[in-house]
């Protein structure tokens, strides 16, 4: 990685993400207080983990505040201050300029029923429309799946607050990864109208399902329990939805609920929201009493718990707890009135489910469930037939609650009752007693209010302290783990140097001090005594381009420029078979899962399937019009896929050798291919400089990855199937890139200035990458940090092919020096497994 500029990498752990968000919150709070904070005061040292990503996020905030104040910031002033972070500065300015650009003078979607033309999408129908936004059902041209496109409308209702809410929704949902939260795949802009590409949920909203018919209690409880767990997930990430209602709950075809519309979401711990402090946020029938006053500081997790209770109430009774002729009348009911008794609306409901709903609908937030998770737990108890923790409201408590809301009416009732009994006997004494009773009630009420306020404040301080301590411990644990890993790599480097110098006992001592939970292939390789030397296989009369180890680890196959495929016994390094049949150099060789067949690819425009035991040709696969550079069996041995310089992938039936399809790729001259572990996808790289992932049986393209370092020389799937690694060369420097398949983002880039790379492969545990290079060396890299772990020196010329054995104990390398080396990294005698 360049010492002058690091790649912008988003944080990969929850604690790192929380640290970045916390820094952004502090920075934005300073601007909100009227200060002008320095970026340098909120950043770590240059080059530290996450530095570039944090600089990008803080700079976006600063640019927004400066533009809001009428300033016109330029890139040059920041490039002078942060000379090694040009990519982060460019990304921040691009984000601000992209969000501010475009034509806001109207678009085809201003009228209901019209479908605009949005580049990259085929719009199918309009799903819904509100005062500020419209949602379309669409199909992206890059993927064959349905999505929902949510856009801001033009017109008098679209303004800065609408755009802010729109981007806040994207930011909020991006922080949530939960099966009951509708996911955002992409953020874009169409003619100045921002849009979100979102998960399409085909079952419609919960509001569409509500027709006034009460649900069965357990069915209603299951749905709200699922929602409560999703809401708790959001609360743990410090996000309050603030507008939970049936219209914002979408249902899949199997009635699984998913939360959507986080446009009014509030991030806990910030003083600045998306609206003025006196704005009323939410939908009246589902708003908590504290929302009706418009004070955002009073809104918290208990607000969403109230809304969940209102939804549960409607599911059980067929109507929301409060609904009047006007919005103002509904808000007044929310503030002053208890919800109607269940027995009046839906007699016969179990007492426990009624108690749970009414606890959620308490006027005072402190009297509701302490968290959405606690609500979910009580609902699970009800579903399982166990006693719930919530207790029903007694008649005395109900009377006092009524009295607190109407103190004058309550006092008159008491006065009237006493007067009726004692008026004739002693009117004067009765009046005194009434006054004493009223004064006593007032004092009790005032004392109770003070006590409740003190308890609530104490609880808030305690929760805040616990949360801060948890974050600090997580960050400390993350930093300690990173330090332990760095220390382990330093010990590996030192042990390798000591062993090369002949100080074996010192190398042994250093290796024994390595933490057992971090020991990998490189530790086992260096631990070999006597010092491990690779097993050499000689026999080819030309360069050896590829090598593969059978699934049982007993057989080695090699492909050479001498037009042969050779089969070796690993244990004895003896030649077992020489397979002849190709008419030009052989570029690749691969075993099937059973290990009894090989497929080889050649410059003679064919691929051949061989019987490993007899050496006989089983199938000759012809159809490509140029060199066939790679071929491999699918993981289930049902298919063979070959790649050629003619730019196509061809699919063959493995048993019969018959063609089953062809795919025209955009990879250029194809260099290498790799199957996903589940066998559904194949990744290819080529001279066009991009890598691609295809669903080869259907011919559907899954993802495209655009590199910037020339032709892609090699491509490899990770063992978990969610990433690929590629190699390329730029001005004589080898470049490895690791890509995330669902998002198409580059997650890691590291470079080797010593020599260009040729091949790359993942270790079976997914923790290491191995590369072959033009300098004759094989290198191991850590997948998390891109740090070089170990260099294996043994070849005298370029190393072309490289592969791990299936169990991860060995690495095989094939070279232009006509040799093949097998590097053994199995456990040494008397050593305990570290993995």
Buried (B, 14 or more C-beta within 10 A) or exposed (E): BEEEBBBBBBBEBEBBBBBBBBBBBBBBBBBEEEEEBEBEEBBEEBBEBBBBBBBBBBBBBBBBBBEEEEEEBEEEEBBEEBEBBBBBBBBBBEBBEEBBEBEBEBBEBBEEEEBBEBEEBEBBEBBBBEEBBBBBBBBBEBBEEBBBBBBBBBEEEBEEBBBBBBBBBBBBBEBBEBEBBBBBBBBBBBBBBBBBBBBBBEBBBBEEBBEEEBBEBBEBBBBBBBBBBBBBBBBBBBBBBBBBBBBBBBBEEEEBBBBBBBBBBBBBEBEBBBBEEEEBBBBBBBBBBBBBEBEBEBBBBBBBBBBBBBBBBBBBBBBBBBEBEEEEEBBBBBBEBBBEEBEEBBEEBBEBBBBBBBBBBBBEBEBBBEBBBBBBBBBBBBBEEEEBEBEEBEEEEEEBBBBBBEBEEBBEBBBEEBBEEBEEEEEEEBBEBBEEBBEEBEEEBEEEEEEEEEEEEEEEEEEEEEBEEEBEEBBEEBBEEBEEBEBBBEBBBBBBEBBEEEBEEBBBEBBEEBEEEBBBBBBBBBBBBEEBEBBEBEBBEBBBBBBBBBBEBEBBBBBBBBBBBBBBEBEEBEBBBEBEBBEBBBBBBBBBBEBBBBBBBBBBBBBBBBBBEEBEEBBEBBBBEBBBBBBBBBBEBBBBBBBBBBBBBBBBEBEEBEEBBBBEBEBBBBBBBBBBEEBBBBBBBBBBBBBBBBBBBEEEBBBBBEBEBBBBBBBBBBBEBBBBBBBBBEEEBBBBBBBBBEEBEBBBBBBBEBBBBBBBBBBBEBBBBBBBBBBBBBBBBBBEBBBBBBBBEBBEBBBBBBBBBBEBBBBBBBBBBBBBBBBBBBBBEEBEEBB
